[in-house]
Amino acid sequence: MRTHHFRTFALGIGFSLAFSAAFARSEGSEHELNIQSLPLDDALQEFARQSGVQIVFVSRIAEGLVAPPLQGRFTTVRGLQTLLEGTDRRVQKINERTFAIRPPAPGSTAVPTAEARALRTAYRSDPAQRDSSTMEQVIVRGVAEQLVATRTETPLRSIPQTVSIISREQIQRLNDTNLDEALSHAPGITLVRQHSLNQELYARGFQITSFHVDGGAALHSFNTATLLFLGSPDLSEIDHIEVLRGADGLFASNGNPGATVSMVRKRPQDAWNFNVDLMAGSWDKRRAQVDLTGPLTQDGAVRGRIVGVYANQDYFYENANLTRRKVSGSLDFDPGPSTRLTMGGAYQRDDALPFFGGLPRHTDGSDPHLPRSTSLTFNWSDFELRKTDTYLQLHQSLGDNWLLRFNGTYPRASVKYAAGFFDAPVDPVTKGLLGQPATLISTAPNTQDQLGLDITLSGSMKWLGLRNEVAIGADHTRFESERPASFGFMPFIPMNALDYDPAAFPDPRQQGGNARGIRSVARSRQGGVFGSLRLYLGLVVPHRRPAYRKRSNQGAHHYEFWRPHANRFCQRSG
């Protein structure tokens, strides 16, 4: 009897080497802003709403501070610095869409305004203005920018469904390399292993079959036999992932009662950055990833990004492996000050010896307690995936308040495979494998083509003096899949499940036999139009109400503070 080695966790090493050279520092995009003088907390919230960026700060560092009015066109950093004038707070750029407000640097001093001093004094003396909690409150202003709500950037608190966002930082910290691994950390998502190459995703008891890329038209896998990705997609070109649990039928054609997943690609940056990520782990897992981005012209109007991956791995069960090679590239053009054109593509090649079918049970349904390293594979099994993806995107600003977006993507996959599996039980006495192993072999490359086109016009306008947000658009999707294959059985060879030898079974492609040809074809075309209207009735706008006002009477100054619970101003003299 051959000895099986039980490996629980022999070696696990994951490390990243990042080499970055920032030859230019960006202050962020320019925004048209109109913010009145407000307490700093409210002013930062209004800045985040008008600019669409995320602003992270600890609430106590904004206490007692008043921001000056801000009107005109500002970059993100310059606008925030203007709001912080007269204070010792500082701005820190985390990424292109996230900025943090930090406490004063050591040794710095700043003199607050008279209004700020009065407000701070009243805050300390008025129990109703103080927070009795001893725990620091962290305020995060975030938006979902791709799939949810209205296909426009929407604050998370305004979305009536459950949304999870898996950030790039989370993906890197958990060493997730494919979509299955990333979604295993998302709340409410269940993974069911089908074979060594792929897992099925479930939410609320329904299989997830609806996917978006960069917020475009929904790409579907219409049944489990025609998988969308033919293996879990690699995350090397993905920046972050958005998961909407519940039906998304308004913007995802037929929708899905379980969940919809949107993957957002990395974009070229206007500052040079070069990263090398290396990973080594148990079961001979090796991965190297290179990511280079930066401006291609002196004025930064053309930017590029290229990402390359080489990875291979074995599994905790024997005789199965996977090797992956992938390269992706994208270009950003700015033909004009209000236009951005993005085009890109990717090529992925997977070569694997797969493990299909799982392990059999005893004839009475009980567990045969086979070693966890057991896999009933065959030496002649193989899986060859070739996948290409091209896309084109256009962002056109129409004035200050309107945006026209076009998104077209064309993924195409071709796969050849040969695999066998045991469909018969194990004898509980002799541990012999009963019955003949079945085979499933492609007779020609199995192909899958999809086309997704989407156009959206979104913006805001005033009607009867009230602000309204509008989004209208249309999409078209096409899906085609063809799977020619043969199904048959290999000759019966006596084999003990505890001493399985994958080399004992010859390649059926060289033996002939009684295989039966099968052919599966799936085609679908869908199109639709959509629209949404968000009305702001103007009945209550808390962030517009001043937190204080100053009045003068015969040389005496009186400060009045708004108390929401009393719905009135309360007076303090100074």
DOTI-496262 format. One record per residue (C-alpha): residue number from 1; x, y, z. Coordinates in nm, 4 decimals. Example, Ala and Ser with C-alpha at 12.3 -4.5 7.8 and 13.67 -1.06 7.14 Angstrom:
2
1,1.2300,-0.4500,0.7800
2,1.3670,-0.1060,0.7140
***
This chain:
574
1,0.0000,0.0000,0.0000
2,0.1360,0.3370,-0.0993
3,0.1901,0.5817,0.1852
4,0.0052,0.9153,0.1657
5,0.1597,1.2149,0.3335
6,-0.0825,1.4231,0.5377
7,0.0039,1.7904,0.4900
8,-0.1891,2.0444,0.6903
9,0.0191,2.3561,0.6451
10,0.3764,2.2885,0.5546
11,0.4780,2.6319,0.4439
12,0.3001,2.9625,0.4014
13,0.4892,3.2712,0.3040
14,0.3232,3.5758,0.1485
15,0.5167,3.8896,0.0952
16,0.5053,4.1901,-0.1317
17,0.7861,4.4096,-0.2567
18,0.6682,4.7475,-0.3715
19,0.8975,4.9854,-0.5557
20,0.7316,5.3172,-0.6267
21,0.8784,5.6247,-0.7861
22,0.6405,5.9185,-0.7902
23,0.7816,6.1619,-1.0451
24,0.4719,6.3838,-1.0188
25,0.2278,6.4491,-0.7367
26,-0.1341,6.4946,-0.8318
27,-0.3650,6.7188,-0.6350
28,-0.6705,6.5346,-0.7668
29,-0.9321,6.6352,-1.0226
30,-1.0852,6.9796,-1.0425
31,-1.4393,7.0331,-0.9143
32,-1.6877,7.3166,-0.9425
33,-1.7768,7.3928,-0.5793
34,-2.0299,7.6164,-0.4083
35,-2.0119,7.5829,-0.0290
36,-2.1215,7.8496,0.2141
37,-1.9499,7.9155,0.5461
38,-2.0320,7.6195,0.7699
39,-1.8893,7.4370,1.0700
40,-1.5951,7.2358,0.9443
41,-1.7722,6.9014,0.9916
42,-2.0661,7.0087,0.7733
43,-1.8406,7.1792,0.5200
44,-1.6385,6.8594,0.4698
45,-1.9577,6.6597,0.4229
46,-2.0806,6.9073,0.1624
47,-1.7400,6.9013,-0.0102
48,-1.7583,6.5199,-0.0345
49,-2.1097,6.5373,-0.1782
50,-2.0268,6.7957,-0.4447
51,-1.6901,6.6508,-0.5481
52,-1.7697,6.2789,-0.5226
53,-1.4512,6.1985,-0.3301
54,-1.4322,6.0186,0.0034
55,-1.3181,6.2207,0.3059
56,-1.2106,6.0351,0.6188
57,-1.1640,6.2128,0.9514
58,-1.2085,6.1688,1.3242
59,-1.5027,6.3845,1.4272
60,-1.3294,6.5473,1.7254
61,-1.0653,6.7174,1.5085
62,-1.3414,6.9266,1.3468
63,-1.5013,7.0358,1.6730
64,-1.5303,7.4113,1.7224
65,-1.3912,7.4964,1.3772
66,-1.5642,7.6987,1.1079
67,-1.4777,7.6720,0.7389
68,-1.4787,7.9761,0.5092
69,-1.7032,7.9830,0.2015
70,-1.5705,7.8012,-0.1031
71,-1.6896,7.9024,-0.4477
72,-1.5298,7.8370,-0.7843
73,-1.3199,7.5655,-0.9433
74,-1.0652,7.3910,-0.7202
75,-0.8571,7.0769,-0.7216
76,-0.9427,6.8361,-0.4417
77,-0.6336,6.9142,-0.2339
78,-0.6511,7.2912,-0.2858
79,-1.0216,7.2982,-0.2022
80,-0.9697,7.1073,0.1215
81,-0.6765,7.3277,0.2160
82,-0.8977,7.6323,0.1664
83,-1.1598,7.4880,0.4001
84,-0.8873,7.4280,0.6598
85,-0.7431,7.7813,0.6451
86,-0.7006,7.9308,0.9902
87,-0.6713,7.5843,1.1488
88,-0.3747,7.3567,1.2062
89,-0.5393,7.0565,1.0394
90,-0.3788,6.9104,0.7292
91,-0.4827,6.7105,0.4219
92,-0.3395,6.3691,0.3380
93,-0.4040,6.2026,0.0024
94,-0.4668,5.8289,0.0403
95,-0.5550,5.7527,-0.3226
96,-0.7201,5.9254,-0.6180
97,-1.0635,5.9116,-0.4557
98,-0.9883,5.9136,-0.0832
99,-0.8473,6.1958,0.1308
100,-0.7959,6.2146,0.5057
101,-0.8061,6.5126,0.7416
102,-0.5275,6.4712,0.9940
103,-0.4609,6.6386,1.3305
104,-0.1929,6.9074,1.3449
105,0.1634,6.8104,1.2802
106,0.3889,6.8091,1.5902
107,0.5003,7.1597,1.6802
108,0.2517,7.3394,1.4536
109,0.0328,7.6226,1.5775
110,-0.2633,7.8084,1.4332
111,-0.4882,8.0844,1.5637
112,-0.8599,8.0110,1.5176
113,-1.1043,8.2828,1.4184
114,-1.3189,8.4709,1.6706
115,-1.6247,8.2812,1.5536
116,-1.4428,7.9518,1.5958
117,-1.3297,8.0444,1.9483
118,-1.6834,8.1411,2.0458
119,-1.8277,7.8250,1.9017
120,-1.5662,7.6130,2.0789
121,-1.6361,7.7860,2.4135
122,-2.0085,7.7330,2.3798
123,-1.9560,7.3721,2.2832
124,-1.7566,7.3046,2.5987
125,-2.0029,7.4879,2.8263
126,-2.3250,7.3470,2.6823
127,-2.3930,6.9855,2.7907
128,-2.6359,6.9389,2.5029
129,-2.3532,7.0048,2.2569
130,-2.1129,6.7516,2.4073
131,-2.0847,6.3872,2.3220
132,-2.0871,6.1730,2.6355
133,-1.9290,5.8787,2.4570
134,-1.5686,5.7997,2.5420
135,-1.5109,5.6180,2.2130
136,-1.3792,5.8125,1.9160
137,-1.6216,5.8426,1.6287
138,-1.4782,5.7946,1.2816
139,-1.6826,5.9391,0.9955
140,-1.6372,5.7849,0.6509
141,-1.8142,5.9454,0.3566
142,-1.8272,5.6816,0.0837
143,-2.0058,5.6255,-0.2438
144,-2.0685,5.3211,-0.4598
145,-1.9712,5.4248,-0.8110
146,-2.0582,5.1444,-1.0489
147,-2.3485,4.9052,-1.0236
148,-2.5926,5.0102,-0.7585
149,-2.8960,5.2320,-0.7172
150,-2.8978,5.4568,-1.0266
151,-2.5750,5.3690,-1.2129
152,-2.4392,5.6958,-1.0803
153,-2.2135,5.7681,-0.7860
154,-2.4442,5.7158,-0.4906
155,-2.3780,5.7581,-0.1159
156,-2.3984,5.4204,0.0544
157,-2.6562,5.5481,0.3008
158,-2.8864,5.6372,0.0069
159,-2.8920,5.2837,-0.1338
160,-3.1977,5.0874,-0.0134
161,-3.0237,4.7486,-0.0517
162,-2.7323,4.5800,0.1203
163,-2.4023,4.6680,-0.0433
164,-2.0523,4.5400,0.0323
165,-1.7389,4.6937,-0.1152
166,-1.4179,4.4906,-0.1200
167,-1.1404,4.7464,-0.1539
168,-0.8026,4.6977,-0.3167
169,-0.6390,4.7327,0.0242
170,-0.8484,4.4431,0.1580
171,-0.7663,4.2291,-0.1445
172,-0.3939,4.2880,-0.0934
173,-0.3955,4.2325,0.2829
174,-0.5782,3.8997,0.2514
175,-0.3636,3.7888,-0.0471
176,-0.6720,3.7242,-0.2599
177,-0.5761,3.6465,-0.6187
178,-0.9092,3.5494,-0.7785
179,-1.2755,3.6403,-0.7455
180,-1.3670,3.3303,-0.5433
181,-1.1127,3.4109,-0.2745
182,-1.2243,3.7743,-0.2495
183,-1.5959,3.6925,-0.2264
184,-1.5300,3.4327,0.0421
185,-1.4714,3.7316,0.2733
186,-1.7879,3.9172,0.1695
187,-2.0823,3.8903,0.4119
188,-2.3763,3.6853,0.2911
189,-2.1869,3.5039,0.0129
190,-2.1575,3.1238,0.0159
191,-1.9137,2.9303,-0.2028
192,-1.9717,2.5723,-0.3184
193,-1.6726,2.3902,-0.4658
194,-1.7507,2.2220,-0.7997
195,-1.4007,2.1208,-0.9074
196,-1.0421,2.2348,-0.8672
197,-1.0851,2.5295,-1.1054
198,-1.4065,2.6936,-0.9980
199,-1.6620,2.7470,-0.7255
200,-2.0288,2.8414,-0.7502
201,-2.1375,3.1584,-0.5712
202,-2.4636,3.1820,-0.3762
203,-2.6423,3.4634,-0.1931
204,-2.9752,3.4314,-0.0126
205,-3.0067,3.0769,-0.1440
206,-2.9733,3.1702,-0.5138
207,-2.6767,3.1190,-0.7415
208,-2.5092,3.4432,-0.8524
209,-2.5142,3.4614,-1.2332
210,-2.5140,3.8390,-1.2900
211,-2.1856,4.0274,-1.3247
212,-2.0873,4.3821,-1.4211
213,-1.7476,4.5117,-1.5256
214,-1.6836,4.8839,-1.4754
215,-2.0541,4.9402,-1.4225
216,-2.1480,4.8440,-1.7792
217,-2.4225,4.6164,-1.9063
218,-2.4748,4.2962,-1.7101
219,-2.2820,3.9916,-1.8296
220,-2.4551,3.6658,-1.7496
221,-2.3946,3.2969,-1.7231
222,-2.7393,3.1643,-1.8049
223,-2.6915,2.8179,-1.6624
224,-2.4308,2.6239,-1.4723
225,-2.3194,2.4401,-1.7861
226,-2.1999,2.7614,-1.9530
227,-1.9898,2.9289,-1.6871
228,-1.9264,3.2981,-1.7318
229,-1.5541,3.2884,-1.6740
230,-1.4689,2.9195,-1.7203
231,-1.2716,2.9439,-1.4002
232,-1.2525,3.2146,-1.1366
233,-1.1247,3.5433,-1.2882
234,-0.7861,3.6752,-1.1827
235,-0.7846,3.9996,-0.9811
236,-0.4582,4.1432,-1.1142
237,-0.6396,4.4087,-1.3219
238,-0.9242,4.4655,-1.0714
239,-0.9153,4.7647,-0.8365
240,-1.2139,4.6796,-0.6161
241,-1.5362,4.4774,-0.6100
242,-1.8924,4.5857,-0.5331
243,-2.1548,4.3333,-0.4234
244,-2.5250,4.4209,-0.4241
245,-2.7351,4.1614,-0.2425
246,-3.0885,4.1333,-0.3712
247,-3.2448,4.1829,-0.7145
248,-3.0926,4.4382,-0.9501
249,-3.3516,4.3923,-1.2228
250,-3.3775,4.7639,-1.3039
251,-3.0236,4.7798,-1.4436
252,-2.9290,4.4128,-1.4888
253,-3.1894,4.2925,-1.7423
254,-3.3490,3.9854,-1.5806
255,-3.1777,4.0566,-1.2500
256,-3.0976,3.7978,-0.9891
257,-3.2705,3.7521,-0.6522
258,-2.9422,3.6516,-0.4907
259,-2.6842,3.9172,-0.5714
260,-2.5047,4.1073,-0.8439
261,-2.1266,4.1457,-0.8539
262,-1.9470,4.4396,-1.0135
263,-1.5724,4.4376,-1.0736
264,-1.3999,4.7720,-1.1268
265,-1.0794,4.7688,-1.3279
266,-0.7633,4.9540,-1.2360
267,-0.7162,5.2762,-1.4293
268,-0.3974,5.4387,-1.5581
269,-0.2633,5.7041,-1.3204
270,-0.1078,6.0429,-1.3939
271,0.1912,5.9732,-1.1664
272,0.4488,5.7019,-1.2237
273,0.4170,5.3969,-1.0037
274,0.5843,5.0567,-1.0308
275,0.4941,4.7606,-0.8083
276,0.6235,4.4061,-0.7930
277,0.4280,4.1561,-0.5815
278,0.5757,3.8146,-0.5028
279,0.3960,3.5371,-0.3193
280,0.4912,3.1893,-0.2024
281,0.2682,2.9540,-0.0079
282,0.1875,2.5987,0.0847
283,0.1301,2.3281,-0.1750
284,0.3892,2.4865,-0.4048
285,0.1908,2.8031,-0.4641
286,0.3991,3.0652,-0.6456
287,0.2890,3.3963,-0.7927
288,0.4640,3.7024,-0.9391
289,0.2820,4.0187,-1.0450
290,0.4175,4.3361,-1.2050
291,0.2145,4.6580,-1.2269
292,0.3444,4.9679,-1.4081
293,0.1456,5.2889,-1.4631
294,0.2169,5.6503,-1.5451
295,0.1833,5.9367,-1.7961
296,0.2948,5.8734,-2.1555
297,0.3030,6.2399,-2.2584
298,0.4612,6.5386,-2.0916
299,0.1272,6.7055,-2.0185
300,-0.0252,6.3825,-1.8814
301,-0.3046,6.3798,-2.1411
302,-0.2189,6.0185,-2.2278
303,-0.1679,5.7669,-1.9484
304,-0.0984,5.3966,-1.9583
305,-0.0984,5.0898,-1.7385
306,0.0258,4.7351,-1.7889
307,-0.0064,4.4408,-1.5508
308,0.1549,4.0993,-1.5921
309,0.1047,3.7804,-1.3886
310,0.2690,3.4406,-1.3751
311,0.1381,3.1900,-1.1207
312,0.1374,2.8165,-1.0607
313,0.0096,2.6005,-0.7801
314,-0.0644,2.2497,-0.6646
315,-0.3381,2.1535,-0.4184
316,-0.3622,1.9697,-0.0877
317,-0.4830,1.6705,-0.2908
318,-0.2441,1.4938,-0.5244
319,-0.1913,1.5078,-0.8980
320,-0.3774,1.8342,-0.9691
321,-0.2149,2.1653,-1.0655
322,-0.2763,2.5004,-1.2342
323,-0.0466,2.7392,-1.4236
324,-0.1705,3.0874,-1.5159
325,-0.0228,3.3572,-1.7389
326,-0.2008,3.6878,-1.7857
327,-0.1196,4.0297,-1.9253
328,-0.3514,4.3313,-1.9344
329,-0.3039,4.6860,-2.0532
330,-0.5060,5.0058,-2.0740
331,-0.4710,5.3606,-2.2077
332,-0.6426,5.6802,-2.0946
333,-0.6743,5.9714,-2.3383
334,-0.7894,6.3261,-2.2679
335,-0.8867,6.4604,-2.6145
336,-1.0286,6.7673,-2.4429
337,-1.0662,6.9147,-2.0953
338,-1.4073,6.7510,-2.0533
339,-1.3472,6.4205,-2.2341
340,-1.1804,6.0987,-2.1238
341,-1.1427,5.7967,-2.3520
342,-1.0260,5.4631,-2.2106
343,-0.9388,5.1524,-2.4067
344,-0.7775,4.8317,-2.2979
345,-0.7488,4.4598,-2.3292
346,-0.6302,4.1451,-2.1549
347,-0.5100,3.7992,-2.2496
348,-0.5165,3.5063,-2.0085
349,-0.3830,3.1531,-2.0549
350,-0.4545,2.8760,-1.8046
351,-0.3092,2.5242,-1.8259
352,-0.4178,2.2754,-1.5646
353,-0.4571,1.9144,-1.4653
354,-0.8052,1.9380,-1.3094
355,-0.9825,1.7311,-1.0463
356,-1.3495,1.6805,-1.1352
357,-1.6203,1.4782,-0.9672
358,-1.5103,1.4796,-0.6051
359,-1.4755,1.1660,-0.3904
360,-1.7259,0.8787,-0.3860
361,-1.9143,0.7450,-0.0823
362,-1.9737,0.3900,0.0400
363,-2.2552,0.1929,-0.1162
364,-2.4651,0.2642,0.1950
365,-2.3934,0.6398,0.1738
366,-2.1457,0.6516,0.4621
367,-1.8092,0.8283,0.4508
368,-1.5201,0.6003,0.3441
369,-1.2730,0.8259,0.5347
370,-1.0242,0.8495,0.2520
371,-0.7043,1.0499,0.3191
372,-0.7564,1.4202,0.2479
373,-0.4739,1.4053,-0.0090
374,-0.6751,1.1590,-0.2229
375,-0.7809,1.2764,-0.5683
376,-0.9211,1.0421,-0.8313
377,-0.7555,1.2172,-1.1240
378,-0.5898,1.0806,-1.4373
379,-0.2479,1.1625,-1.5793
380,-0.3932,1.2397,-1.9229
381,-0.6443,1.4966,-1.7927
382,-0.5885,1.8534,-1.9086
383,-0.7556,2.1920,-1.9275
384,-0.6410,2.4663,-2.1665
385,-0.8126,2.8054,-2.1403
386,-0.7452,3.0989,-2.3713
387,-0.9367,3.4149,-2.2822
388,-0.9279,3.7626,-2.4340
389,-1.1094,4.0759,-2.3257
390,-1.1265,4.4132,-2.5025
391,-1.3141,4.7214,-2.3899
392,-1.3761,5.0853,-2.4775
393,-1.5106,5.3563,-2.2452
394,-1.6007,5.7221,-2.2928
395,-1.6664,5.9844,-2.0243
396,-1.7917,6.3167,-2.1608
397,-1.8767,6.6035,-1.9276
398,-2.1589,6.8236,-2.0548
399,-2.1296,7.1459,-1.8609
400,-2.0816,7.1385,-1.4864
401,-2.3655,6.9039,-1.3918
402,-2.4067,6.6430,-1.6691
403,-2.2036,6.3390,-1.7686
404,-2.2382,6.1073,-2.0678
405,-2.0830,5.7623,-2.0296
406,-2.0399,5.4827,-2.2819
407,-1.9074,5.1380,-2.1936
408,-1.8456,4.8537,-2.4368
409,-1.6806,4.5217,-2.3478
410,-1.6190,4.2057,-2.5475
411,-1.4903,3.9007,-2.3522
412,-1.4220,3.5821,-2.5456
413,-1.3038,3.2465,-2.4115
414,-1.1947,2.9232,-2.5728
415,-1.1236,2.6036,-2.3798
416,-1.0134,2.2486,-2.4575
417,-1.0381,1.9843,-2.1881
418,-1.0208,1.6119,-2.1145
419,-1.1230,1.4750,-1.7773
420,-1.2507,1.1615,-1.6098
421,-1.4370,1.0943,-1.2889
422,-1.5759,0.8080,-1.0842
423,-1.9522,0.8043,-1.0510
424,-1.9771,0.4725,-0.8668
425,-1.9492,0.4124,-0.4880
426,-1.6719,0.2485,-0.2862
427,-1.7112,-0.1039,-0.1518
428,-1.7272,-0.0666,0.2292
429,-1.5400,-0.3971,0.2852
430,-1.2675,-0.4072,0.0198
431,-1.2487,-0.0290,-0.0398
432,-1.2537,-0.1121,-0.4107
433,-1.3766,0.1451,-0.6645
434,-1.6873,-0.0006,-0.8268
435,-1.7959,0.0667,-1.1836
436,-1.6249,0.2219,-1.4826
437,-1.4891,0.5788,-1.4689
438,-1.6672,0.8211,-1.7030
439,-1.4929,1.0608,-1.9428
440,-1.5835,1.4038,-2.0758
441,-1.3618,1.5310,-2.3580
442,-1.3965,1.8326,-2.5866
443,-1.4035,1.7336,-2.9537
444,-1.3322,2.0941,-3.0594
445,-1.2553,2.4116,-2.8683
446,-1.5545,2.5151,-2.6598
447,-1.6191,2.8856,-2.7146
448,-1.8063,3.1536,-2.5289
449,-1.8568,3.5091,-2.6610
450,-2.0232,3.8004,-2.4899
451,-2.0838,4.1591,-2.5910
452,-2.2053,4.4283,-2.3543
453,-2.2897,4.7842,-2.4608
454,-2.4153,5.0532,-2.2266
455,-2.4772,5.4281,-2.2519
456,-2.5892,5.6509,-1.9634
457,-2.6626,6.0216,-1.9326
458,-2.6705,6.1473,-1.5748
459,-2.6765,6.4851,-1.4096
460,-2.8590,6.7279,-1.1876
461,-3.0913,7.0185,-1.2578
462,-3.3262,7.2525,-1.0777
463,-3.7026,7.2382,-1.1180
464,-3.9283,7.4780,-0.9283
465,-3.6214,7.5797,-0.7324
466,-3.5530,7.2241,-0.6166
467,-3.2500,7.0100,-0.7086
468,-3.3155,6.6855,-0.8980
469,-3.0794,6.4113,-1.0127
470,-3.1583,6.2292,-1.3367
471,-3.0120,5.9214,-1.5073
472,-3.1331,5.7770,-1.8367
473,-2.9729,5.5173,-2.0588
474,-2.9893,5.1993,-2.2614
475,-2.7963,4.8725,-2.2828
476,-2.7585,4.5711,-2.5074
477,-2.6075,4.2307,-2.4304
478,-2.5321,3.9322,-2.6514
479,-2.4314,3.5881,-2.5283
480,-2.3223,3.2901,-2.7403
481,-2.1793,2.9595,-2.6242
482,-2.0988,2.6371,-2.8067
483,-1.9716,2.3199,-2.6389
484,-1.8962,2.0184,-2.8615
485,-1.7778,1.7221,-2.6524
486,-1.7906,1.3452,-2.6169
487,-1.9078,1.1430,-2.3193
488,-1.8063,0.7819,-2.2587
489,-1.6682,0.5217,-2.0171
490,-1.3250,0.3687,-1.9709
491,-1.2741,-0.0061,-1.9227
492,-1.3162,-0.1328,-1.5683
493,-0.9828,-0.1764,-1.3882
494,-0.9848,-0.3140,-1.0313
495,-0.8556,-0.0370,-0.8081
496,-0.8417,0.0168,-0.4326
497,-0.9458,0.3667,-0.3285
498,-0.6732,0.3704,-0.0602
499,-0.4028,0.2843,-0.3149
500,-0.5202,0.4716,-0.6210
501,-0.2794,0.4869,-0.9187
502,-0.3734,0.7559,-1.1780
503,-0.1277,0.6121,-1.4330
504,-0.3179,0.2806,-1.4515
505,-0.5843,0.4285,-1.6828
506,-0.4776,0.4899,-2.0448
507,-0.5733,0.8023,-2.2401
508,-0.9144,0.7294,-2.3973
509,-0.8348,0.9650,-2.6869
510,-0.5787,0.7086,-2.8022
511,-0.7875,0.4003,-2.7286
512,-1.1088,0.4737,-2.9201
513,-1.4147,0.3309,-2.7490
514,-1.7864,0.3897,-2.7270
515,-1.7905,0.7675,-2.6568
516,-2.1088,0.9487,-2.7554
517,-2.0922,1.2971,-2.9074
518,-2.2857,1.5783,-2.7425
519,-2.3214,1.9433,-2.8385
520,-2.4598,2.2238,-2.6257
521,-2.5473,2.5611,-2.7773
522,-2.6756,2.8701,-2.5938
523,-2.7601,3.2066,-2.7498
524,-2.9275,3.5119,-2.6065
525,-2.9783,3.8773,-2.6943
526,-3.1237,4.1357,-2.4626
527,-3.1750,4.5088,-2.4748
528,-3.3448,4.7664,-2.2624
529,-3.3809,5.1283,-2.1630
530,-3.3882,5.2654,-1.8115
531,-3.4331,5.5880,-1.6226
532,-3.4273,5.7180,-1.2690
533,-3.5199,6.0462,-1.1020
534,-3.4194,6.1482,-0.7520
535,-3.6107,6.4434,-0.6103
536,-3.4893,6.6637,-0.3255
537,-3.8061,6.8230,-0.1898
538,-3.6171,7.0752,0.0194
539,-3.8305,7.0224,0.3301
540,-3.5353,6.9469,0.5556
541,-3.1747,7.0047,0.4540
542,-2.9755,6.9665,0.7794
543,-2.6329,7.0336,0.6302
544,-2.7520,7.3689,0.4876
545,-2.8788,7.5021,0.8228
546,-2.6088,7.7098,0.9967
547,-2.4931,7.5616,1.3236
548,-2.4675,7.9105,1.4677
549,-2.5372,8.2756,1.3886
550,-2.3992,8.5976,1.5372
551,-2.5996,8.9070,1.6201
552,-2.4807,9.2438,1.7551
553,-2.6804,9.4759,1.9753
554,-2.5293,9.7984,2.1161
555,-2.1781,9.6597,2.1046
556,-2.2662,9.3270,2.2661
557,-2.2285,9.0130,2.0596
558,-2.4745,8.7263,2.0916
559,-2.4173,8.3810,1.9468
560,-2.7145,8.1585,1.8786
561,-2.6709,7.7834,1.8318
562,-2.9113,7.5514,1.6568
563,-3.0416,7.2607,1.8665
564,-3.1988,6.9945,1.6433
565,-3.3935,6.8282,1.9266
566,-3.5516,7.1647,2.0229
567,-3.5907,7.2772,1.6614
568,-3.4819,7.6295,1.7534
569,-3.1787,7.8515,1.8116
570,-3.0493,7.8855,2.1668
571,-2.8559,8.1964,2.2702
572,-2.5127,8.2360,2.4198
573,-2.3480,8.5708,2.4804
574,-1.9858,8.6498,2.4204
***
